[in-house]
Amino acid sequence: MQSENPLIADFVKLMNSAAGTFAGMTREARDGARERLKETLGGLDFVSREEFDAVKDMAAKAREENEVLAERLAALEEKLK
């Protein structure tokens, strides 16, 4: 049996509106926080995995070449003695 009391009906409508407003505020806060995080992280200089791997490979190759040159230098210094 549904109540016909206008006071209760108005109170229920008010609570429904408050719940909808609260849900909207929650969505707005979440979206705003997400947007601020994107702006903050967007200003940082991150590299892609491909760029990182390319530089890593270049560094490894440079180390190998440096070792070869160090061996050649040691051999030449030994000849001079």
Biopython code that builds the backbone (N, CA, C, O; Angstrom):
import numpy as np
from Bio.PDB.StructureBuilder import StructureBuilder

atoms = [
    (1, "MET", "N", (0.834, -1.175, 0.000)),
    (1, "MET", "CA", (0.000, 0.000, 0.000)),
    (1, "MET", "C", (0.877, 1.235, 0.000)),
    (1, "MET", "O", (1.704, 1.413, 0.894)),
    (2, "GLN", "N", (0.705, 2.074, -0.978)),
    (2, "GLN", "CA", (1.535, 3.263, -1.132)),
    (2, "GLN", "C", (0.948, 4.406, -0.315)),
    (2, "GLN", "O", (-0.266, 4.606, -0.273)),
    (3, "SER", "N", (1.835, 5.147, 0.330)),
    (3, "SER", "CA", (1.390, 6.268, 1.170)),
    (3, "SER", "C", (1.020, 7.450, 0.291)),
    (3, "SER", "O", (1.700, 7.728, -0.697)),
    (4, "GLU", "N", (-0.024, 8.129, 0.634)),
    (4, "GLU", "CA", (-0.467, 9.315, -0.101)),
    (4, "GLU", "C", (-0.084, 10.594, 0.628)),
    (4, "GLU", "O", (-0.552, 11.678, 0.279)),
    (5, "ASN", "N", (0.775, 10.465, 1.652)),
    (5, "ASN", "CA", (1.172, 11.617, 2.435)),
    (5, "ASN", "C", (2.100, 12.490, 1.577)),
    (5, "ASN", "O", (3.168, 12.023, 1.181)),
    (6, "PRO", "N", (1.723, 13.754, 1.276)),
    (6, "PRO", "CA", (2.561, 14.607, 0.439)),
    (6, "PRO", "C", (3.898, 14.933, 1.088)),
    (6, "PRO", "O", (4.883, 15.147, 0.383)),
    (7, "LEU", "N", (3.954, 14.974, 2.389)),
    (7, "LEU", "CA", (5.201, 15.270, 3.084)),
    (7, "LEU", "C", (6.221, 14.152, 2.833)),
    (7, "LEU", "O", (7.389, 14.419, 2.551)),
    (8, "ILE", "N", (5.773, 12.916, 2.938)),
    (8, "ILE", "CA", (6.666, 11.778, 2.688)),
    (8, "ILE", "C", (7.062, 11.733, 1.216)),
    (8, "ILE", "O", (8.223, 11.470, 0.904)),
    (9, "ALA", "N", (6.139, 11.981, 0.321)),
    (9, "ALA", "CA", (6.440, 11.970, -1.117)),
    (9, "ALA", "C", (7.473, 13.047, -1.450)),
    (9, "ALA", "O", (8.392, 12.804, -2.232)),
    (10, "ASP", "N", (7.327, 14.228, -0.865)),
    (10, "ASP", "CA", (8.304, 15.299, -1.098)),
    (10, "ASP", "C", (9.669, 14.931, -0.532)),
    (10, "ASP", "O", (10.699, 15.212, -1.145)),
    (11, "PHE", "N", (9.673, 14.301, 0.641)),
    (11, "PHE", "CA", (10.935, 13.890, 1.257)),
    (11, "PHE", "C", (11.646, 12.851, 0.393)),
    (11, "PHE", "O", (12.864, 12.906, 0.220)),
    (12, "VAL", "N", (10.882, 11.907, -0.143)),
    (12, "VAL", "CA", (11.454, 10.880, -1.022)),
    (12, "VAL", "C", (12.024, 11.522, -2.286)),
    (12, "VAL", "O", (13.113, 11.156, -2.726)),
    (13, "LYS", "N", (11.304, 12.465, -2.866)),
    (13, "LYS", "CA", (11.806, 13.166, -4.057)),
    (13, "LYS", "C", (13.084, 13.924, -3.735)),
    (13, "LYS", "O", (14.023, 13.931, -4.530)),
    (14, "LEU", "N", (13.122, 14.565, -2.565)),
    (14, "LEU", "CA", (14.313, 15.301, -2.147)),
    (14, "LEU", "C", (15.507, 14.373, -1.988)),
    (14, "LEU", "O", (16.613, 14.705, -2.414)),
    (15, "MET", "N", (15.294, 13.223, -1.383)),
    (15, "MET", "CA", (16.381, 12.255, -1.190)),
    (15, "MET", "C", (16.851, 11.691, -2.535)),
    (15, "MET", "O", (18.047, 11.478, -2.733)),
    (16, "ASN", "N", (15.924, 11.450, -3.448)),
    (16, "ASN", "CA", (16.296, 10.985, -4.791)),
    (16, "ASN", "C", (17.146, 12.028, -5.503)),
    (16, "ASN", "O", (18.150, 11.692, -6.132)),
    (17, "SER", "N", (16.755, 13.261, -5.406)),
    (17, "SER", "CA", (17.519, 14.341, -6.040)),
    (17, "SER", "C", (18.894, 14.468, -5.408)),
    (17, "SER", "O", (19.888, 14.661, -6.108)),
    (18, "ALA", "N", (18.954, 14.360, -4.072)),
    (18, "ALA", "CA", (20.241, 14.458, -3.379)),
    (18, "ALA", "C", (21.165, 13.316, -3.794)),
    (18, "ALA", "O", (22.363, 13.525, -3.986)),
    (19, "ALA", "N", (20.619, 12.120, -3.932)),
    (19, "ALA", "CA", (21.430, 10.972, -4.351)),
    (19, "ALA", "C", (21.957, 11.179, -5.769)),
    (19, "ALA", "O", (23.116, 10.879, -6.056)),
    (20, "GLY", "N", (21.107, 11.689, -6.647)),
    (20, "GLY", "CA", (21.552, 11.961, -8.017)),
    (20, "GLY", "C", (22.617, 13.040, -8.059)),
    (20, "GLY", "O", (23.584, 12.935, -8.814)),
    (21, "THR", "N", (22.444, 14.069, -7.255)),
    (21, "THR", "CA", (23.443, 15.141, -7.198)),
    (21, "THR", "C", (24.762, 14.618, -6.656)),
    (21, "THR", "O", (25.825, 14.959, -7.175)),
    (22, "PHE", "N", (24.704, 13.801, -5.628)),
    (22, "PHE", "CA", (25.926, 13.231, -5.052)),
    (22, "PHE", "C", (26.651, 12.352, -6.064)),
    (22, "PHE", "O", (27.876, 12.396, -6.166)),
    (23, "ALA", "N", (25.892, 11.553, -6.810)),
    (23, "ALA", "CA", (26.507, 10.699, -7.832)),
    (23, "ALA", "C", (27.166, 11.553, -8.913)),
    (23, "ALA", "O", (28.249, 11.218, -9.394)),
    (24, "GLY", "N", (26.523, 12.646, -9.294)),
    (24, "GLY", "CA", (27.101, 13.544, -10.290)),
    (24, "GLY", "C", (28.364, 14.217, -9.774)),
    (24, "GLY", "O", (29.338, 14.367, -10.512)),
    (25, "MET", "N", (28.350, 14.620, -8.513)),
    (25, "MET", "CA", (29.540, 15.240, -7.923)),
    (25, "MET", "C", (30.699, 14.249, -7.865)),
    (25, "MET", "O", (31.854, 14.617, -8.081)),
    (26, "THR", "N", (30.382, 12.996, -7.574)),
    (26, "THR", "CA", (31.416, 11.959, -7.527)),
    (26, "THR", "C", (32.044, 11.768, -8.901)),
    (26, "THR", "O", (33.265, 11.678, -9.025)),
    (27, "ARG", "N", (31.202, 11.707, -9.937)),
    (27, "ARG", "CA", (31.724, 11.567, -11.308)),
    (27, "ARG", "C", (32.584, 12.765, -11.686)),
    (27, "ARG", "O", (33.654, 12.601, -12.272)),
    (28, "GLU", "N", (32.125, 13.966, -11.354)),
    (28, "GLU", "CA", (32.876, 15.177, -11.676)),
    (28, "GLU", "C", (34.230, 15.178, -10.969)),
    (28, "GLU", "O", (35.246, 15.518, -11.576)),
    (29, "ALA", "N", (34.248, 14.803, -9.706)),
    (29, "ALA", "CA", (35.502, 14.769, -8.949)),
    (29, "ALA", "C", (36.468, 13.752, -9.541)),
    (29, "ALA", "O", (37.659, 14.030, -9.683)),
    (30, "ARG", "N", (35.953, 12.571, -9.886)),
    (30, "ARG", "CA", (36.798, 11.526, -10.466)),
    (30, "ARG", "C", (37.374, 11.977, -11.811)),
    (30, "ARG", "O", (38.566, 11.810, -12.074)),
    (31, "ASP", "N", (36.513, 12.549, -12.659)),
    (31, "ASP", "CA", (36.973, 13.016, -13.971)),
    (31, "ASP", "C", (37.973, 14.154, -13.836)),
    (31, "ASP", "O", (38.946, 14.220, -14.587)),
    (32, "GLY", "N", (37.739, 15.054, -12.878)),
    (32, "GLY", "CA", (38.674, 16.154, -12.659)),
    (32, "GLY", "C", (40.024, 15.667, -12.174)),
    (32, "GLY", "O", (41.062, 16.154, -12.624)),
    (33, "ALA", "N", (40.018, 14.708, -11.259)),
    (33, "ALA", "CA", (41.274, 14.145, -10.756)),
    (33, "ALA", "C", (42.024, 13.429, -11.870)),
    (33, "ALA", "O", (43.246, 13.539, -11.974)),
    (34, "ARG", "N", (41.292, 12.696, -12.699)),
    (34, "ARG", "CA", (41.919, 11.990, -13.814)),
    (34, "ARG", "C", (42.559, 12.990, -14.788)),
    (34, "ARG", "O", (43.661, 12.760, -15.285)),
    (35, "GLU", "N", (41.867, 14.088, -15.052)),
    (35, "GLU", "CA", (42.388, 15.101, -15.969)),
    (35, "GLU", "C", (43.643, 15.776, -15.398)),
    (35, "GLU", "O", (44.609, 16.011, -16.124)),
    (36, "ARG", "N", (43.623, 16.086, -14.102)),
    (36, "ARG", "CA", (44.809, 16.683, -13.470)),
    (36, "ARG", "C", (45.989, 15.732, -13.519)),
    (36, "ARG", "O", (47.121, 16.162, -13.739)),
    (37, "LEU", "N", (45.741, 14.441, -13.316)),
    (37, "LEU", "CA", (46.813, 13.451, -13.377)),
    (37, "LEU", "C", (47.389, 13.361, -14.791)),
    (37, "LEU", "O", (48.604, 13.265, -14.963)),
    (38, "LYS", "N", (46.525, 13.393, -15.794)),
    (38, "LYS", "CA", (46.999, 13.370, -17.183)),
    (38, "LYS", "C", (47.864, 14.593, -17.483)),
    (38, "LYS", "O", (48.901, 14.473, -18.136)),
    (39, "GLU", "N", (47.446, 15.767, -17.011)),
    (39, "GLU", "CA", (48.225, 16.984, -17.232)),
    (39, "GLU", "C", (49.579, 16.893, -16.548)),
    (39, "GLU", "O", (50.596, 17.290, -17.117)),
    (40, "THR", "N", (49.592, 16.370, -15.328)),
    (40, "THR", "CA", (50.843, 16.255, -14.581)),
    (40, "THR", "C", (51.792, 15.281, -15.265)),
    (40, "THR", "O", (52.969, 15.588, -15.455)),
    (41, "LEU", "N", (51.287, 14.114, -15.634)),
    (41, "LEU", "CA", (52.140, 13.113, -16.270)),
    (41, "LEU", "C", (52.509, 13.510, -17.693)),
    (41, "LEU", "O", (53.552, 13.095, -18.199)),
    (42, "GLY", "N", (51.671, 14.304, -18.339)),
    (42, "GLY", "CA", (51.960, 14.740, -19.705)),
    (42, "GLY", "C", (53.171, 15.655, -19.777)),
    (42, "GLY", "O", (53.833, 15.723, -20.813)),
    (43, "GLY", "N", (53.468, 16.353, -18.702)),
    (43, "GLY", "CA", (54.619, 17.249, -18.684)),
    (43, "GLY", "C", (55.933, 16.536, -18.468)),
    (43, "GLY", "O", (56.994, 17.121, -18.682)),
    (44, "LEU", "N", (55.887, 15.276, -18.046)),
    (44, "LEU", "CA", (57.112, 14.523, -17.815)),
    (44, "LEU", "C", (57.624, 13.955, -19.136)),
    (44, "LEU", "O", (56.849, 13.665, -20.047)),
    (45, "ASP", "N", (58.923, 13.805, -19.218)),
    (45, "ASP", "CA", (59.534, 13.287, -20.436)),
    (45, "ASP", "C", (59.771, 11.788, -20.311)),
    (45, "ASP", "O", (60.811, 11.352, -19.816)),
    (46, "PHE", "N", (58.818, 11.021, -20.754)),
    (46, "PHE", "CA", (58.959, 9.574, -20.777)),
    (46, "PHE", "C", (59.377, 9.148, -22.174)),
    (46, "PHE", "O", (59.034, 9.799, -23.161)),
    (47, "VAL", "N", (60.116, 8.057, -22.251)),
    (47, "VAL", "CA", (60.495, 7.520, -23.553)),
    (47, "VAL", "C", (59.717, 6.231, -23.795)),
    (47, "VAL", "O", (59.267, 5.562, -22.865)),
    (48, "SER", "N", (59.578, 5.916, -25.051)),
    (48, "SER", "CA", (58.881, 4.670, -25.381)),
    (48, "SER", "C", (59.831, 3.493, -25.182)),
    (48, "SER", "O", (61.045, 3.672, -25.082)),
    (49, "ARG", "N", (59.279, 2.318, -25.127)),
    (49, "ARG", "CA", (60.078, 1.101, -24.962)),
    (49, "ARG", "C", (61.034, 0.935, -26.133)),
    (49, "ARG", "O", (62.174, 0.512, -25.947)),
    (50, "GLU", "N", (60.574, 1.270, -27.354)),
    (50, "GLU", "CA", (61.417, 1.122, -28.537)),
    (50, "GLU", "C", (62.631, 2.057, -28.450)),
    (50, "GLU", "O", (63.751, 1.657, -28.770)),
    (51, "GLU", "N", (62.402, 3.303, -28.016)),
    (51, "GLU", "CA", (63.519, 4.245, -27.885)),
    (51, "GLU", "C", (64.503, 3.771, -26.816)),
    (51, "GLU", "O", (65.718, 3.842, -27.005)),
    (52, "PHE", "N", (63.974, 3.293, -25.704)),
    (52, "PHE", "CA", (64.828, 2.804, -24.631)),
    (52, "PHE", "C", (65.688, 1.638, -25.108)),
    (52, "PHE", "O", (66.893, 1.603, -24.859)),
    (53, "ASP", "N", (65.061, 0.680, -25.796)),
    (53, "ASP", "CA", (65.803, -0.485, -26.285)),
    (53, "ASP", "C", (66.863, -0.088, -27.302)),
    (53, "ASP", "O", (67.952, -0.660, -27.313)),
    (54, "ALA", "N", (66.555, 0.889, -28.159)),
    (54, "ALA", "CA", (67.527, 1.338, -29.155)),
    (54, "ALA", "C", (68.751, 1.954, -28.472)),
    (54, "ALA", "O", (69.883, 1.660, -28.857)),
    (55, "VAL", "N", (68.539, 2.794, -27.474)),
    (55, "VAL", "CA", (69.659, 3.425, -26.765)),
    (55, "VAL", "C", (70.437, 2.378, -25.969)),
    (55, "VAL", "O", (71.662, 2.449, -25.873)),
    (56, "LYS", "N", (69.725, 1.415, -25.403)),
    (56, "LYS", "CA", (70.384, 0.340, -24.658)),
    (56, "LYS", "C", (71.303, -0.462, -25.576)),
    (56, "LYS", "O", (72.425, -0.799, -25.198)),
    (57, "ASP", "N", (70.822, -0.767, -26.790)),
    (57, "ASP", "CA", (71.641, -1.499, -27.763)),
    (57, "ASP", "C", (72.850, -0.675, -28.189)),
    (57, "ASP", "O", (73.949, -1.209, -28.341)),
    (58, "MET", "N", (72.645, 0.633, -28.383)),
    (58, "MET", "CA", (73.773, 1.501, -28.758)),
    (58, "MET", "C", (74.827, 1.530, -27.654)),
    (58, "MET", "O", (76.023, 1.496, -27.943)),
    (59, "ALA", "N", (74.403, 1.590, -26.403)),
    (59, "ALA", "CA", (75.344, 1.614, -25.279)),
    (59, "ALA", "C", (76.113, 0.300, -25.187)),
    (59, "ALA", "O", (77.311, 0.304, -24.904)),
    (60, "ALA", "N", (75.437, -0.821, -25.422)),
    (60, "ALA", "CA", (76.110, -2.122, -25.379)),
    (60, "ALA", "C", (77.151, -2.211, -26.487)),
    (60, "ALA", "O", (78.254, -2.710, -26.265)),
    (61, "LYS", "N", (76.808, -1.733, -27.669)),
    (61, "LYS", "CA", (77.759, -1.757, -28.790)),
    (61, "LYS", "C", (78.954, -0.856, -28.484)),
    (61, "LYS", "O", (80.092, -1.220, -28.782)),
    (62, "ALA", "N", (78.711, 0.309, -27.898)),
    (62, "ALA", "CA", (79.804, 1.223, -27.554)),
    (62, "ALA", "C", (80.726, 0.592, -26.508)),
    (62, "ALA", "O", (81.944, 0.749, -26.585)),
    (63, "ARG", "N", (80.154, -0.120, -25.532)),
    (63, "ARG", "CA", (80.986, -0.794, -24.528)),
    (63, "ARG", "C", (81.865, -1.866, -25.179)),
    (63, "ARG", "O", (83.041, -1.998, -24.837)),
    (64, "GLU", "N", (81.299, -2.625, -26.109)),
    (64, "GLU", "CA", (82.071, -3.662, -26.796)),
    (64, "GLU", "C", (83.215, -3.033, -27.587)),
    (64, "GLU", "O", (84.347, -3.512, -27.532)),
    (65, "GLU", "N", (82.922, -1.971, -28.317)),
    (65, "GLU", "CA", (83.964, -1.285, -29.081)),
    (65, "GLU", "C", (85.031, -0.725, -28.158)),
    (65, "GLU", "O", (86.216, -0.767, -28.487)),
    (66, "ASN", "N", (84.628, -0.205, -27.013)),
    (66, "ASN", "CA", (85.580, 0.341, -26.048)),
    (66, "ASN", "C", (86.505, -0.751, -25.516)),
    (66, "ASN", "O", (87.701, -0.522, -25.338)),
    (67, "GLU", "N", (85.955, -1.933, -25.263)),
    (67, "GLU", "CA", (86.776, -3.049, -24.790)),
    (67, "GLU", "C", (87.794, -3.465, -25.851)),
    (67, "GLU", "O", (88.952, -3.734, -25.530)),
    (68, "VAL", "N", (87.363, -3.518, -27.118)),
    (68, "VAL", "CA", (88.275, -3.880, -28.216)),
    (68, "VAL", "C", (89.389, -2.850, -28.322)),
    (68, "VAL", "O", (90.558, -3.209, -28.464)),
    (69, "LEU", "N", (89.031, -1.570, -28.253)),
    (69, "LEU", "CA", (90.039, -0.521, -28.345)),
    (69, "LEU", "C", (90.988, -0.551, -27.144)),
    (69, "LEU", "O", (92.180, -0.280, -27.292)),
    (70, "ALA", "N", (90.479, -0.872, -25.979)),
    (70, "ALA", "CA", (91.340, -0.969, -24.790)),
    (70, "ALA", "C", (92.343, -2.113, -24.954)),
    (70, "ALA", "O", (93.503, -1.985, -24.562)),
    (71, "GLU", "N", (91.898, -3.226, -25.530)),
    (71, "GLU", "CA", (92.810, -4.349, -25.775)),
    (71, "GLU", "C", (93.881, -3.962, -26.795)),
    (71, "GLU", "O", (95.057, -4.281, -26.621)),
    (72, "ARG", "N", (93.466, -3.274, -27.857)),
    (72, "ARG", "CA", (94.437, -2.833, -28.877)),
    (72, "ARG", "C", (95.445, -1.865, -28.276)),
    (72, "ARG", "O", (96.637, -1.941, -28.574)),
    (73, "LEU", "N", (94.975, -0.963, -27.440)),
    (73, "LEU", "CA", (95.861, 0.004, -26.793)),
    (73, "LEU", "C", (96.841, -0.707, -25.872)),
    (73, "LEU", "O", (98.023, -0.364, -25.838)),
    (74, "ALA", "N", (96.363, -1.686, -25.132)),
    (74, "ALA", "CA", (97.249, -2.446, -24.245)),
    (74, "ALA", "C", (98.304, -3.187, -25.062)),
    (74, "ALA", "O", (99.465, -3.258, -24.659)),
    (75, "ALA", "N", (97.904, -3.740, -26.206)),
    (75, "ALA", "CA", (98.855, -4.457, -27.058)),
    (75, "ALA", "C", (99.897, -3.497, -27.617)),
    (75, "ALA", "O", (101.081, -3.831, -27.651)),
    (76, "LEU", "N", (99.482, -2.315, -28.053)),
    (76, "LEU", "CA", (100.432, -1.331, -28.578)),
    (76, "LEU", "C", (101.375, -0.837, -27.490)),
    (76, "LEU", "O", (102.565, -0.656, -27.747)),
    (77, "GLU", "N", (100.873, -0.617, -26.288)),
    (77, "GLU", "CA", (101.729, -0.193, -25.184)),
    (77, "GLU", "C", (102.735, -1.278, -24.832)),
    (77, "GLU", "O", (103.872, -0.982, -24.462)),
    (78, "GLU", "N", (102.316, -2.535, -24.948)),
    (78, "GLU", "CA", (103.223, -3.650, -24.661)),
    (78, "GLU", "C", (104.339, -3.705, -25.703)),
    (78, "GLU", "O", (105.482, -4.017, -25.369)),
    (79, "LYS", "N", (104.016, -3.403, -26.963)),
    (79, "LYS", "CA", (105.038, -3.406, -28.024)),
    (79, "LYS", "C", (106.064, -2.301, -27.793)),
    (79, "LYS", "O", (107.245, -2.461, -28.100)),
    (80, "LEU", "N", (105.598, -1.180, -27.248)),
    (80, "LEU", "CA", (106.501, -0.043, -27.030)),
    (80, "LEU", "C", (107.484, -0.293, -25.889)),
    (80, "LEU", "O", (108.528, 0.356, -25.830)),
    (81, "LYS", "N", (107.183, -1.191, -25.011)),
    (81, "LYS", "CA", (108.064, -1.458, -23.868)),
    (81, "LYS", "C", (109.238, -2.283, -24.218)),
    (81, "LYS", "O", (110.061, -2.584, -23.353)),
]
sb = StructureBuilder()
sb.init_structure("model")
sb.init_model(0)
sb.init_chain("A")
sb.init_seg("    ")
for serial, (resi, resn, name, xyz) in enumerate(atoms, 1):
    if name == "N":
        sb.init_residue(resn, " ", resi, " ")
    sb.init_atom(name, np.array(xyz, "f"), 0.0, 1.0, " ", f" {name:<3s}", serial, name[0])
structure = sb.get_structure()
